[in-house]
Amino acid sequence: MQLGKVLRKFHAKDRQEVILRTPRREDLDDLMELINSLVDEKAEIALTKKVTREEQAEWMPKMLSKLENNENFFLVAEVDGKIVASSSIDILHGDQKHVGDLGIVIKSGFRDLGIGTQMMTLLVEQATTLGLKVLTLQVFATNKRAIHVYEKTGFVQTGTLPKTRFREGQYIDEVIMTKLIE
């Protein structure tokens, strides 16, 4: 897939224009700021430690190369020239090459505006284009907002990983969700 390719434009519920596109090399700092803002917020994501610019600079070319070679799919949401969300499909290997593992993050202040639903819909479309048959994701059981969006886009709960996270003095389950692609 081409870097920086605009795949969809729409207006969020707050009427801001949102551009869904593949990332480009110049997005390094925006993507780092996005993920680090979620760490600061203590959002319900796997990361608990900020990424350094060096770590981001090491990760980014690998991700972009996989994107260009259709070995994964990566999507960002841009509002007013700034990245406010990102999502990806990591394609598994071997006898699981028909399976994609999905992830999505949205910056505080840009949730509940329809951006996540639009991104999820586009991810499913891209998964079909990539020939995937199964999409999976894991989400904190306490993240009801995300679970609602996933269910709205056709994912079903297929399992629970009990007590896989320990945050602020309590254990949190992770829910496994799956979507079969016809």
N, C-alpha and C positions, 0 to 999 in steps of 0.2 A: 504494500500500500504506500502511496506517495505521502511524504511528510508534509504537514501543513494543509492537507486537503480538507476543504470545507464540505461536510456531509449534510448538514442541516442548519437552518436558521429558523428561529421562532421567537415569539414574545412570551416571556415568563408571566406568571399571574400578576406581578407588579409592573408589567408592561415594559420591562427592560428587554432589549434585544439580546438574545443568547445565540452564540455561534458554537456549534458542535463540529469539531475538526480533529484531525490527527495532530499530534504534537510536532514541533520542529526544534531544532537545536537551540534556538534562542529562548526556549521556554524553561531552561534549566533553573533559573532563579525563581520564576513564578511557581514552578512545581515544588521547589524546595520550601518556599514560603507557605504554600498551601499545606503541605504535610506537616510542617513545623507548627502552623497555627492550630492544627488539629491536636497535636501533641500537647501544646500549651493549654488547650481547652479541656484536655483529658477526655477527648471524644472516644466513643466506643469503637476503636480501631485497634489492630494488633500492636502497632508501635507505641512505645511509651517513652522513647528517647528521641530527641531531635536528631535529624540527619545533618551532617556537616556538608559544606559545599564540596569538599573533596569526595565524600561518599556519593553525593548526587552526581558529581562529574564522572565518577567511575561507572555508576549505574546507567546513566542516560544513554551513552553511545551503544551499549549492549541492547537496551530496550528498543532504540530507534532502528538498529540493524535488524532485529527480529521482526519489527513492524514492516520494514521495507521488504523483507524476505517472506512475508506472510506466515511467520512462525508464531506470531501472537497478534493481538489487536489492542490498540491503545487509543483512547479518546479523551479529549479535554473539552470543557465548557468554558467559553470566554465571554465576559461581560465587560464592556468599556475597555477592551484591550488587556484585561487581567484574567488569568485563569482562576476560576472559582470552584471547579470540580474536575476530577479525573476518574477514569475507569479503565479497566483492562480485561482482556480475556487471555489467560495463559493456556496455550494448547499443550496437552499432555503428550507423552511419547509412547512408542512401542504399541502394545495392544490396547492402549488407552488414547490413541491419537484422534479418536472421534469425540473426546471429552475436552471441554474447556472449563477452566476454573476462573470465576469472575470476581472482580473486586471493584468497589466504587467508593469515592469519598467526596463530600460536598462541604464547602467552607461554611462556617457559621454566618448567618445573615442571608444565605442563599438557599436554605432548605424550605420545604413546603411551598415552593414556587413552580413546581412542575418540571424542574430541571432533571431531577433523578428519574422520573418516569420517562421523559424523553430520551435520556441517556440509556436507560435499560432497554427501551424499545429498539433503539439503534444498535445496541450490543447484540440483541437477539437476531436482528436482521443480518448483521455482519457474521455472526456465528453460522447462520445458514449459508451465506456466501462462502465461508471457509470450509463448508462441508461437515461441520460438527453436528453430532446427533444428541449430545447431552451437555447441559450446562449445570455446573454446581457452584455453590458459594457457601460460606460460613458467616454467620452473623451472631453477635451477642444476643442472647435471649432477652435481654433488657431493652434492646433497640427496637421498640415497637414501631416507630416511624419507618425504619428501613424495611422491616418485615412486611409492613402494609404495602409498600411500593413493590417489593418483590412478588408478593401474592397478586397484586394488581396486574403485574406483567407476566403472570402464568407460572410462577415458581410455586412449588409445594414443599412443605416441611417433610423431610424424609428421615430425619434422625436428630439425635441430641448427643452432644459430647458434654457430659456432666463436669462441672467445676473446672473447666479448662483455663479459666482466667481468675486471677486474684487481684482485685482492685479495691482500694480504700476499705480494707478490712473485711471484704466479703468475696465469696466465690461466685463466679458467674458461669452459667452454662453457655455453650455455643450451639446454635441451631444449624443443621445442615439443610439446605434447600436445593431443589433440583428442578430443572425444566427439561423435558424431552422435546426434541425438535423433530417435527414430522418431515 
